[in-house]
Amino acid sequence: MKVKWTMLGMVVFFLLSVVMTCCFIWQYRMPKMKKEMDVKEATTEEMCPHFPEPVPLKHPITSLRAALEKIDALLRSSVDTTKLPAISAIVVLNDSILWNGNFGKKNISDPSSPAPDEYTMYRIASVSKIFPTLMLYKLWEDGLVESLDDPLEKYMDNFAIKNPLGENSGTASSSVRTLGNRSPGLTLRRMASQLSGLPRRLRSTNLLWSGNTKAALKLLQDDVLVADPGTKCHYSNVAFSLLANILAQKVTGSDFESWVSDNILERLSMDDTGFNLTPNVQRRMAVGVYSNGQPAPLYNLGWYRPAGQMFSTAADMAKLMMTLLGGYGGTLLHQDTLNTMLTPVFRCHSNYFSNATGTPWEINEQFNYDVVRKDGDLDGYAATLSLVPRLKLGLVVLMAGVRPADQDLVSQAYSYLIPAVESAFRDAQQTLRPPPNPAPYVGFFTYRNITFYEIKVDSDRVLIMQQFGPHVDTAVPAKYRTIQLDYLQDRVFRVVFQSPYPCKLKVNSASVSLEAQDRQLFNFYPFNKKGLFQLSTAVTVTEGDFQFSLESVKALGALMTGDDSSAEQALRLIEAKTAALCSHPALPEDFKPLCLRKDAGASLARLVFMATRYDSCEICEYPACTGC
């Protein structure tokens, strides 16, 4: 019995030892496993480009069609016979309409009312604020406004308002902060980007107030800024009405509505957009309603008309979107001006209804893209014009009724649309443009005599550039040492890497950003009347009384490629078989006169040695090389 208990104790002890040993090994292995996981994660390459380039697409595209069908279903299901009876929407991509949808009835009170269409008119409310902003940028581009950051008092010297939040308290003009080198406080750009600090409305007024700009300035003198200009996002109808009227009166010598009609609406053929709610306009409008289904009155705004009076159609808003994306009516604003207009100006505080503000945009981010939008809501109507500039994508939604409170239709639509368009651009085959005449570009080139490139022509006549010479880092994969050149204009190309590619390429102990180099401009500089500075013509190799282009010397060296003999043996072999080398059909014509000399073998041997031994020659450092 004693033996049995002893045996049992030994078994238990053994099992316990095994368990403890396993626990020890497990504890020992845990950090190592984590380290291995970290290493594995670190070695996972992040692929680029992050944002694909908008290129022409070949339709139909299945994923894009599916996204548009989801948007159709979303807006169709949002129609409510009581509080949202009509919706019209259009999606644009660069300079074309991608999709058009119209839902509900123009007049829910009329059983025979037809559905709206892209030419049905809606009030666009605060989307009207885009037009004072376009006016500002147009006057700036034309040189009539010196700077977007001009102080307001430059155009209205009697402007004043209390600013207890500024550095100098008390009544202040717009240049309250012009001390030293600091910029003025209340500038034109800040007025157009909800950063003016001006109150939402003038004291004791509503949107129907029928005063004029002189009366508005008088009311402001006894009013107070809501925020120090440029420090906080604050919505202001006053800022846009003041901006529009002052620019019109002081800069153009006209009235705002006439200027917009002549310089924007007429130029873009926006024939169904305007300010005045004439009987004909009212007959073409979708009937707006309140949340209880009661029709909303079509009243005219007073002095606040520039901030919210306008009406339009989905078709006209599509023209405006394509213009802002640079694809329609290209004579309105230059591309760099449009880029400035669509750039975020200021990141807003957390309580504001958008992440950032622009001129005149509310800007939020979806899928790492800035969605630039302007919303408008006025009795019985709601509207949103939105853009994704990086994708050349736009969406307008016009509503007769109350905007749904339970979901943001525009954000939901983009949750379908952005991934589909991005995927379509990534999958599209990019078409590169060849130069009209590739001949001047073919050959060997140098950048500051440090790096050297050979340029060839592929089967599509597009230029291919490959680095060669002593400074080539073999740690860089060959596919990333060969790049394509997209022709833009005379001697100017754009560097293009084949997508996808690693965002950062590890080269020895350093990291090279391929994303930073992709799409960079590449310029060929002319050095003489004959054209471009090519190594094949500018760099010559002297051998006795002869001079040869580097391209010919490289071709001579190529005849010896693959020879397994040592350098000394190769030199002796060339000298011994000069006749065979000189009669070789691939020998460049440049060497025929040299072959007639008695010492041709020694000369050819020296040239081959130079061409095949870059570590000794290093091209321009070789004594025989000139022209660098």
LINTABEL-V581427 format. One record per residue. N is the residue number from 0. RES is the residue in one small letter. SS is DSSP state (H for helix, E for strand, C for the rest). PSI is psi in whole degrees, -180 to 180 (999 if undefined). BURIAL is b if it has 24 or more other C-alpha atoms within 12 Angstrom, else e. Layout:
BEGIN
((N:RES:SS:PSI:BURIAL) (N:RES:SS:PSI:BURIAL))
END
This chain:
BEGIN
((0:m:C:-39:e) (1:k:H:-39:e) (2:v:H:-41:e) (3:k:H:-45:e) (4:w:H:-36:e) (5:t:H:-45:e) (6:m:H:-42:e) (7:l:H:-41:e) (8:g:H:-38:e) (9:m:H:-38:e) (10:v:H:-45:e) (11:v:H:-44:e) (12:f:H:-41:e) (13:f:H:-46:e) (14:l:H:-41:e) (15:l:H:-39:e) (16:s:H:-42:e) (17:v:H:-45:e) (18:v:H:-44:e) (19:m:H:-38:e) (20:t:H:-43:e) (21:c:H:-41:e) (22:c:H:-40:e) (23:f:H:-46:e) (24:i:H:-40:e) (25:w:H:-45:e) (26:q:H:-39:e) (27:y:H:-36:e) (28:r:H:-22:e) (29:m:H:-53:e) (30:p:H:-38:e) (31:k:H:-41:e) (32:m:H:-42:e) (33:k:H:-40:e) (34:k:H:-41:e) (35:e:H:-38:e) (36:m:H:-41:e) (37:d:H:-41:e) (38:v:H:-43:e) (39:k:H:-42:e) (40:e:H:-38:e) (41:a:H:-30:e) (42:t:C:-6:e) (43:t:C:121:e) (44:e:C:135:e) (45:e:C:125:e) (46:m:E:148:e) (47:c:E:170:b) (48:p:C:150:b) (49:h:C:-38:b) (50:f:C:111:b) (51:p:C:152:b) (52:e:C:131:b) (53:p:C:122:b) (54:v:C:161:b) (55:p:C:135:e) (56:l:C:147:b) (57:k:C:112:e) (58:h:C:157:e) (59:p:C:152:e) (60:i:C:119:e) (61:t:H:-49:e) (62:s:H:-36:e) (63:l:H:-40:b) (64:r:H:-40:e) (65:a:H:-41:e) (66:a:H:-43:b) (67:l:H:-34:b) (68:e:H:-36:e) (69:k:H:-39:b) (70:i:H:-41:b) (71:d:H:-47:b) (72:a:H:-39:e) (73:l:H:-49:b) (74:l:H:-36:b) (75:r:H:-42:b) (76:s:H:-14:e) (77:s:H:-14:b) (78:v:C:133:b) (79:d:E:125:b) (80:t:C:-18:b) (81:t:C:-56:b) (82:k:C:-8:b) (83:l:E:75:b) (84:p:E:-15:b) (85:a:E:137:b) (86:i:E:135:b) (87:s:E:137:b) (88:a:E:150:b) (89:i:E:139:b) (90:v:E:129:b) (91:v:E:149:b) (92:l:E:109:b) (93:n:C:-105:b) (94:d:C:24:b) (95:s:E:156:b) (96:i:E:124:b) (97:l:E:-35:b) (98:w:E:149:b) (99:n:E:127:b) (100:g:E:138:b) (101:n:E:133:b) (102:f:E:150:b) (103:g:E:-150:b) (104:k:C:147:b) (105:k:C:-38:b) (106:n:C:103:b) (107:i:C:-19:b) (108:s:C:-14:e) (109:d:C:111:e) (110:p:C:-27:e) (111:s:C:6:e) (112:s:C:136:e) (113:p:C:172:e) (114:a:C:154:b) (115:p:C:165:b) (116:d:C:-174:b) (117:e:C:-10:b) (118:y:C:6:b) (119:t:C:137:b) (120:m:E:143:b) (121:y:E:151:b) (122:r:E:138:b) (123:i:C:1:b) (124:a:H:-127:b) (125:s:H:-7:b) (126:v:H:-20:b) (127:s:H:-25:b) (128:k:H:-15:b) (129:i:H:-31:b) (130:f:H:-41:b) (131:p:H:-34:b) (132:t:H:-44:b) (133:l:H:-38:b) (134:m:H:-46:b) (135:l:H:-49:b) (136:y:H:-35:b) (137:k:H:-44:b) (138:l:H:-35:b) (139:w:H:-44:b) (140:e:H:-36:b) (141:d:C:-2:e) (142:g:C:4:e) (143:l:C:-25:e) (144:v:C:123:b) (145:e:C:-42:e) (146:s:C:146:e) (147:l:C:-21:b) (148:d:C:21:b) (149:d:C:141:b) (150:p:E:150:b) (151:l:H:-36:b) (152:e:H:-15:b) (153:k:H:-30:b) (154:y:C:-12:b) (155:m:C:87:b) (156:d:C:-13:e) (157:n:C:15:e) (158:f:C:134:b) (159:a:C:149:b) (160:i:E:150:b) (161:k:E:136:b) (162:n:C:76:b) (163:p:C:-13:e) (164:l:C:-11:b) (165:g:C:-179:b) (166:e:C:-32:e) (167:n:C:111:e) (168:s:C:169:e) (169:g:C:-171:e) (170:t:E:132:b) (171:a:E:144:b) (172:s:C:180:b) (173:s:C:-14:b) (174:s:C:30:b) (175:v:C:-25:b) (176:r:C:38:b) (177:t:C:6:e) (178:l:C:140:e) (179:g:C:-137:e) (180:n:C:10:e) (181:r:C:152:e) (182:s:C:156:e) (183:p:C:156:b) (184:g:C:-66:b) (185:l:C:95:b) (186:t:E:168:b) (187:l:H:-43:b) (188:r:H:-41:b) (189:r:H:-31:b) (190:m:H:-33:b) (191:a:C:-1:b) (192:s:C:27:b) (193:q:C:36:b) (194:l:C:15:b) (195:s:C:-27:b) (196:g:C:-1:b) (197:l:C:151:b) (198:p:C:161:b) (199:r:C:-44:b) (200:r:C:161:b) (201:l:C:148:b) (202:r:C:132:e) (203:s:C:31:e) (204:t:C:163:e) (205:n:C:-175:e) (206:l:C:-16:b) (207:l:C:0:e) (208:w:C:129:e) (209:s:C:19:e) (210:g:C:-175:e) (211:n:C:-178:e) (212:t:H:-36:b) (213:k:H:-44:e) (214:a:H:-35:e) (215:a:H:-43:b) (216:l:H:-35:b) (217:k:H:-40:e) (218:l:H:-37:b) (219:l:H:-29:b) (220:q:H:-27:b) (221:d:C:15:e) (222:d:C:-178:b) (223:v:E:143:b) (224:l:C:140:b) (225:v:C:-31:b) (226:a:C:153:b) (227:d:C:128:b) (228:p:C:135:b) (229:g:C:6:b) (230:t:C:-14:b) (231:k:C:139:b) (232:c:C:124:b) (233:h:C:124:b) (234:y:C:130:b) (235:s:C:118:b) (236:n:H:-30:b) (237:v:H:-45:b) (238:a:H:-45:b) (239:f:H:-38:b) (240:s:H:-40:b) (241:l:H:-45:b) (242:l:H:-49:b) (243:a:H:-47:b) (244:n:H:-38:b) (245:i:H:-44:b) (246:l:H:-42:b) (247:a:H:-48:b) (248:q:H:-45:e) (249:k:H:-26:b) (250:v:H:-46:b) (251:t:H:-18:b) (252:g:C:22:e) (253:s:C:-174:e) (254:d:C:154:b) (255:f:H:-48:b) (256:e:H:-37:b) (257:s:H:-42:b) (258:w:H:-45:b) (259:v:H:-43:b) (260:s:H:-43:b) (261:d:H:-37:e) (262:n:H:-15:b) (263:i:H:-61:b) (264:l:H:-47:b) (265:e:C:-40:e) (266:r:C:-34:e) (267:l:C:6:b) (268:s:C:38:e) (269:m:C:72:b) (270:d:C:-19:b) (271:d:C:26:b) (272:t:C:139:b) (273:g:E:-164:b) (274:f:C:-36:b) (275:n:C:124:b) (276:l:C:72:b) (277:t:C:165:e) (278:p:H:-38:e) (279:n:H:-40:e) (280:v:H:-44:b) (281:q:H:-34:b) (282:r:H:-28:e) (283:r:H:-4:b) (284:m:E:147:b) (285:a:C:142:b) (286:v:C:119:b) (287:g:C:148:b) (288:v:E:157:b) (289:y:C:178:b) (290:s:C:-22:e) (291:n:C:5:e) (292:g:C:-5:e) (293:q:C:137:e) (294:p:E:140:b) (295:a:C:142:e) (296:p:C:150:e) (297:l:C:85:b) (298:y:C:158:b) (299:n:C:134:b) (300:l:C:156:b) (301:g:C:-118:b) (302:w:C:-20:b) (303:y:C:10:b) (304:r:H:-43:b) (305:p:H:-22:b) (306:a:H:-9:b) (307:g:H:16:b) (308:q:C:-24:b) (309:m:C:158:b) (310:f:E:161:b) (311:s:E:-176:b) (312:t:E:164:b) (313:a:H:-36:b) (314:a:H:-44:b) (315:d:H:-38:b) (316:m:H:-30:b) (317:a:H:-40:b) (318:k:H:-41:b) (319:l:H:-43:b) (320:m:H:-45:b) (321:m:H:-34:b) (322:t:H:-45:b) (323:l:H:-27:b) (324:l:C:-1:b) (325:g:C:14:b) (326:g:C:4:b) (327:y:C:141:b) (328:g:C:48:b) (329:g:C:-9:e) (330:t:C:-6:e) (331:l:C:-57:b) (332:l:C:145:b) (333:h:C:160:b) (334:q:H:-39:e) (335:d:H:-31:e) (336:t:H:-43:b) (337:l:H:-41:b) (338:n:H:-41:e) (339:t:H:-43:b) (340:m:H:-32:b) (341:l:C:4:b) (342:t:C:132:b) (343:p:C:143:b) (344:v:C:-39:b) (345:f:E:137:b) (346:r:E:126:b) (347:c:C:163:b) (348:h:C:164:e) (349:s:C:-23:e) (350:n:C:-7:e) (351:y:C:158:e) (352:f:C:3:e) (353:s:C:160:b) (354:n:C:-34:b) (355:a:E:166:b) (356:t:E:153:b) (357:g:C:-164:b) (358:t:C:96:b) (359:p:C:34:b) (360:w:C:155:b) (361:e:E:129:b) (362:i:E:126:b) (363:n:E:167:b) (364:e:E:134:b) (365:q:E:128:e) (366:f:C:37:e) (367:n:C:10:e) (368:y:E:140:b) (369:d:E:124:b) (370:v:E:110:b) (371:v:E:120:b) (372:r:E:158:b) (373:k:E:121:b) (374:d:E:152:b) (375:g:E:137:b) (376:d:E:127:b) (377:l:E:150:b) (378:d:C:112:b) (379:g:C:-5:b) (380:y:E:154:b) (381:a:E:147:b) (382:a:E:149:b) (383:t:E:126:b) (384:l:E:126:b) (385:s:E:152:b) (386:l:E:147:b) (387:v:E:90:b) (388:p:H:-38:b) (389:r:H:-28:b) (390:l:H:2:b) (391:k:C:43:b) (392:l:E:141:b) (393:g:E:151:b) (394:l:E:127:b) (395:v:E:137:b) (396:v:E:120:b) (397:l:E:133:b) (398:m:E:135:b) (399:a:E:103:b) (400:g:E:-158:b) (401:v:C:132:b) (402:r:C:133:b) (403:p:C:134:b) (404:a:C:-20:e) (405:d:C:-13:e) (406:q:C:150:e) (407:d:C:106:e) (408:l:H:-38:b) (409:v:H:-46:b) (410:s:H:-39:b) (411:q:H:-40:e) (412:a:H:-42:b) (413:y:H:-24:b) (414:s:H:-25:b) (415:y:H:-40:b) (416:l:H:-45:b) (417:i:H:-50:b) (418:p:H:-36:b) (419:a:H:-44:b) (420:v:H:-41:b) (421:e:H:-45:b) (422:s:H:-40:b) (423:a:H:-41:b) (424:f:H:-38:b) (425:r:H:-37:b) (426:d:H:-16:e) (427:a:C:142:e) (428:q:C:118:e) (429:q:C:129:e) (430:t:C:118:e) (431:l:C:146:b) (432:r:C:128:b) (433:p:C:156:b) (434:p:C:154:b) (435:p:C:-40:e) (436:n:C:104:e) (437:p:H:-14:b) (438:a:H:-45:e) (439:p:H:-19:b) (440:y:H:-13:b) (441:v:C:129:b) (442:g:E:-150:b) (443:f:E:136:b) (444:f:E:160:b) (445:t:E:150:b) (446:y:E:104:e) (447:r:C:27:e) (448:n:C:25:e) (449:i:C:-50:e) (450:t:E:149:e) (451:f:E:143:b) (452:y:E:144:b) (453:e:E:131:b) (454:i:E:129:b) (455:k:E:177:b) (456:v:E:131:b) (457:d:C:-174:e) (458:s:C:-21:e) (459:d:C:11:e) (460:r:C:13:b) (461:v:C:142:b) (462:l:E:136:b) (463:i:E:128:b) (464:m:E:130:b) (465:q:E:133:b) (466:q:E:146:b) (467:f:E:176:b) (468:g:C:-173:b) (469:p:C:-18:e) (470:h:C:10:e) (471:v:C:127:e) (472:d:C:111:e) (473:t:C:-11:e) (474:a:C:-20:e) (475:v:C:124:e) (476:p:C:146:e) (477:a:H:-35:e) (478:k:H:-22:e) (479:y:H:-2:b) (480:r:C:-6:b) (481:t:E:121:b) (482:i:E:160:b) (483:q:E:153:b) (484:l:E:120:b) (485:d:E:120:b) (486:y:E:128:b) (487:l:E:-51:e) (488:q:E:-177:e) (489:d:C:115:e) (490:r:C:4:b) (491:v:E:125:e) (492:f:E:169:b) (493:r:E:132:b) (494:v:E:132:b) (495:v:E:121:b) (496:f:C:148:b) (497:q:C:124:b) (498:s:C:150:b) (499:p:C:162:e) (500:y:E:158:b) (501:p:E:135:b) (502:c:C:-42:b) (503:k:E:130:b) (504:l:E:124:b) (505:k:E:120:e) (506:v:E:106:e) (507:n:C:-118:e) (508:s:C:3:e) (509:a:E:164:e) (510:s:E:133:e) (511:v:E:127:e) (512:s:E:104:e) (513:l:H:-32:b) (514:e:H:-37:b) (515:a:H:-30:e) (516:q:H:-27:e) (517:d:C:134:b) (518:r:C:11:b) (519:q:C:154:e) (520:l:E:146:e) (521:f:E:119:b) (522:n:E:133:e) (523:f:C:127:b) (524:y:C:131:e) (525:p:E:142:e) (526:f:E:-9:e) (527:n:E:175:e) (528:k:C:-19:e) (529:k:C:-16:e) (530:g:E:-123:e) (531:l:E:159:b) (532:f:C:94:b) (533:q:C:142:b) (534:l:H:-32:b) (535:s:H:-22:b) (536:t:H:-31:b) (537:a:H:-34:b) (538:v:C:122:b) (539:t:E:153:b) (540:v:E:124:b) (541:t:E:132:b) (542:e:E:101:b) (543:g:C:-125:e) (544:d:C:2:e) (545:f:E:151:e) (546:q:E:135:b) (547:f:E:145:b) (548:s:E:152:b) (549:l:H:-33:b) (550:e:H:-41:b) (551:s:H:-40:b) (552:v:H:-40:b) (553:k:H:-38:b) (554:a:H:-38:b) (555:l:H:-44:b) (556:g:H:-32:b) (557:a:H:-26:e) (558:l:C:-22:b) (559:m:C:-1:b) (560:t:C:134:e) (561:g:C:-7:e) (562:d:C:129:e) (563:d:C:-5:e) (564:s:C:163:e) (565:s:C:170:e) (566:a:H:-43:e) (567:e:H:-42:e) (568:q:H:-39:e) (569:a:H:-41:b) (570:l:H:-45:b) (571:r:H:-36:e) (572:l:H:-41:b) (573:i:H:-44:b) (574:e:H:-36:b) (575:a:H:-29:e) (576:k:C:42:e) (577:t:H:-42:b) (578:a:H:-42:e) (579:a:H:-41:e) (580:l:H:-42:b) (581:c:H:-23:b) (582:s:C:2:e) (583:h:C:131:e) (584:p:C:-23:e) (585:a:C:-2:e) (586:l:C:127:b) (587:p:C:146:b) (588:e:H:-26:e) (589:d:H:-29:b) (590:f:H:-5:b) (591:k:H:-45:b) (592:p:H:-37:e) (593:l:H:-37:b) (594:c:H:-18:b) (595:l:C:-12:e) (596:r:C:154:e) (597:k:C:-35:e) (598:d:C:25:e) (599:a:H:-36:b) (600:g:H:-46:b) (601:a:H:-41:b) (602:s:H:-46:b) (603:l:H:-38:b) (604:a:H:-42:b) (605:r:H:-40:b) (606:l:H:-42:b) (607:v:H:-41:b) (608:f:H:-44:b) (609:m:H:-42:b) (610:a:H:-29:b) (611:t:H:-2:b) (612:r:C:74:b) (613:y:H:-26:e) (614:d:H:-26:e) (615:s:H:-38:e) (616:c:H:-48:e) (617:e:C:40:b) (618:i:H:-92:b) (619:c:H:-17:b) (620:e:H:-12:e) (621:y:C:132:b) (622:p:C:-30:e) (623:a:C:-11:b) (624:c:E:136:b) (625:t:E:166:e) (626:g:C:1:b) (627:c:C:999:b))
END
